């Protein structure tokens, strides 16, 4: 007879599973005797850091070097921008634009080269409305990655974002959804408009199922509730910036939970029915 996977419990699974409680619950393939044990295991799992490993790629070239290589600015332009940047506090690219030393398309091209991604100098916002809408809107806003197209054959999802490329968010999206993000940089104003236009499909995500809860402890409780309903679920989580993204999948539902940092103290969850 298998034993409950929660080490602090150790209850044996009965041979005859007539009562509903005796059938137990499976989380990530392991058998637990009760909701309480699932919650304890989920909390322990969520306490483990899930930051995706950093890339072994070489450090990107500095923006100033790229702009000089593209003949977009002069050495004098860079010196002036670096000096005035100390007062303005702006990023180098924004400061060069403020001083009128570089065009927006030139800066975007250099930032895309720095991030090793593609870019759009113009973008039709309607593509966001017509694109995939299965991710909760809160998740999209937190990631900063706005989906606009998919390649189902290659399991790739095309997204736009503003510079700098949020690498940890890109890795988190890939880890939890299984889809590989294909990133395109756009101007900040286009990205902000796209964020405002993105909507989760009413057929996929019910607005009534968006919850507000507190922290990792409440997220573990939510996982346990979902597991108790579906009886067998998988839980994965990834971190980027100040967020932890938890994804719980069962036979009848998928739940995406966003857990902000401790200073925010809340967790948002959105259900998706299968």
N, C-alpha and C positions, 0 to 999 in steps of 0.2 A: 504494500500500500504506500503511495507517495505521501510525503510529509508536506505540510504547509511551507511554502517557500520563505515566509517571513521568519527569520532566525529567532526572533524573540517569542514566537508562538510554538512552532514545532508540532502542532496538532496533526494527527494522522488522518488521512482521507478514508472515510468508511468504504467498505467493499460494496455495500448496497446504497445506491444514491437516490432512494425514494423521496425523502424530504427535499424541498427546494434548496434549503440552506446547505444541505450536505453536498449538493453538486458543486459548490464552491464557485470561484471566479478565476479566470485566467488573465493575467497581465503580462504582456510580452512573452507569452508561451509558458509561463510558470503558474502553478496552481496555488491559490490562496483559499483559506477556509472561510473567510468572511470579508465584508466590506472594510472593517477596521484594519485588517492586515493589509489589504490592498492600499489603503490610505497611507499606512506607515511605510510601505515599500515605495509608493509613489513619492512621498516626501523625501525619503532617503535618496531616490534617484534624481530628483530635481535639485537636491542640495549639491550634487556632483557637478562640477564645472563642465559645461558643454561648449566651450569656445572652440570653434573650428581651428585646426592647426594652421599657423601662418604659412603662406606660400614660400617656397624656396627660390622663387624667381629673384633675379637681380633687382636692386633698388632702382626705381624709375629715375630717368634724367630730371634734373631740375627744370622748372618751367621756364626760367630765364634762358637756359641753354637751348631749349627747344625753340623758343621764340626767336632767338638769334639765328639758329640753324635755318629756320623758315624765312629769314630776312624780314620778319614782321616788326622788329624793334632794333634800335641801335644800342651800343654800349652806353651811350649817354642817357638814352631813355631808361635803361635799367637802373643806372646810378641814381637818376632823379626820382624814380619810383621807389627805390629802396629807401632813399632818404625821407621822402614825404610819407612813406608807409609807417614810419616810426611815430608819426603824429596821428595819422588817420586810423591806424589799426586794421586797415583792410588787407585782404590777401593781395599778393603781388599782381595777379591778373586783374582783379577789380581796381586796384590802384592805377595800373597802366591804362585801363579804360577810363577811369575818372579824369586822368590827365590828358586823355585824347591821343595817347601814343600807340594804341593798338585797336584794331577793329574787332567786333564781336565774333565774326566768323574765323578770324585768324586765331583768336584766343581759344575758341572752341576746338579748332583743329589741333592746337598744341596740347590742350588738356586731354583730348581723346588719345593722342599719341602717347602722352605721359601715362595714361591709364590703360593703354593697349586695348582700347575698345573703339567701336565705330561711333559716328555722330551724325546728327541731322542739323543742318543750318535752318531748316524750316520743317514744320511738322503739322499735319492735319489732326486737330484734337478729336475729330469725329472717329478716328481710328481707335481711340480709347473706348468710346461708347460701343463700337462694333466688335471690340476685342473680347478676350476671355474675362469672365466676371465671377469666377468661382472663389476667389480669395476675398475674405471680409475686408471692407473698406478701411477699418481701423488698422488691420495688418499691413495693407498697402501703404497707408500714410506713415506708419511706424518704420517700415522698411525703406521708404523713399524710392521704391521701385514700382513704376506704373506699367502694368502689362497692356500690350496693344495687339499682340498676335501670337499664334502658337504654331509649331510644327509638330504635329502629333506623331508622325513617323519617327522623328529624331528625338522626341521627348524634350523639345526646346521651347522655352517661352520667351518672347521678345519683350523687353522692358526698356523704358526711358528713365533717365535720372539726371540730376544736376551734378556738377563737379563739386568735390572730388568723388570718384566712384566709391560707393560704400561697400568695400570688399567683404566685410564680415556679414552684411545683410545679404549680399549675393550668395555667399556660402551657406548662410542659414536657409535661404529659399531653396537652394538645391538639396540640402540635407533633409529638410522636412517634407518637401513635395515630390522629390525624385525628378523634377524637371530642371534642366540646365538653363539658367538665365542667359540670354544673349543681350548684352547691354549696349545701349546707344545713349550718348550724351546729347543733351539739348540745352538751350539757353534757360536760365533760371525762371524767367517769366513763363516760358512754355511749359516747363515742368510743374510750376505752381498751378497753372490753369488745368493741366492734365490731372493733377491730384484732386482738384475741385470737381472735375467732371466724372471721375471714376465712381461707379456705383456697383455694389454687389447685386447680382441678378436676384430678383424677388423669387425666382423659381428655385434658386440654389440656397439662399440664406434668408431666413425669416428674421425680420427686424425685432420681433417679439422675443427672440432667443438670444439677444445681445444682453449680457449680464455685466455687472460691475462687482468685483469681489476684492478681497484684500490679500495681497502677497502670495508667496510660495505655499504657505500652509493652506490657504483657501484653494489654490490651484490643485494641490494634492487631494483635497476633499472633493473637488469637482471631478477629478479623474476617477476617484472611487465611486462617485455617484453614477458616472457614465458606465463604468465597468459593471456596477450592480445591475444596470438596466440591460446592457448587451451581453453580459456574462463572460465575454472574451474580447479584450481590446489590446491594442498596441499603443504605447506612449513613446514619443520621441521629443527631444527638445534641443534647441540650439540658442546661442546667445550672440547678440551684437549690440555694441554701444551699451545703452542702459536698459535694454530689454532682454527678456527670456521669452522665446516663442515655444509653446508647448502644443503639440498636435496629438490628439487622441482619436484613434480610428477603431470603430466597431462594425458589426454586421449591418446596423441600421442607421448609423450616424457618424459624422466626423465633427470634432470640436477643435477649433483653433483658439488658443488662449495666449494673450499677450500679458506678460508680467513685467511691469516697469520696475525700475530700481527701488531700493528701500525707501528713498526719500519721497517717491510718489505714493507707494503703499497700496496700489490698486491693481487688479488684474481684470482684463476684459476678455470675454469668451464669446465666440460666435459658432453656432451649430450649423452643420450642413447635413441635410438628410440625404441618404444614398438613394 
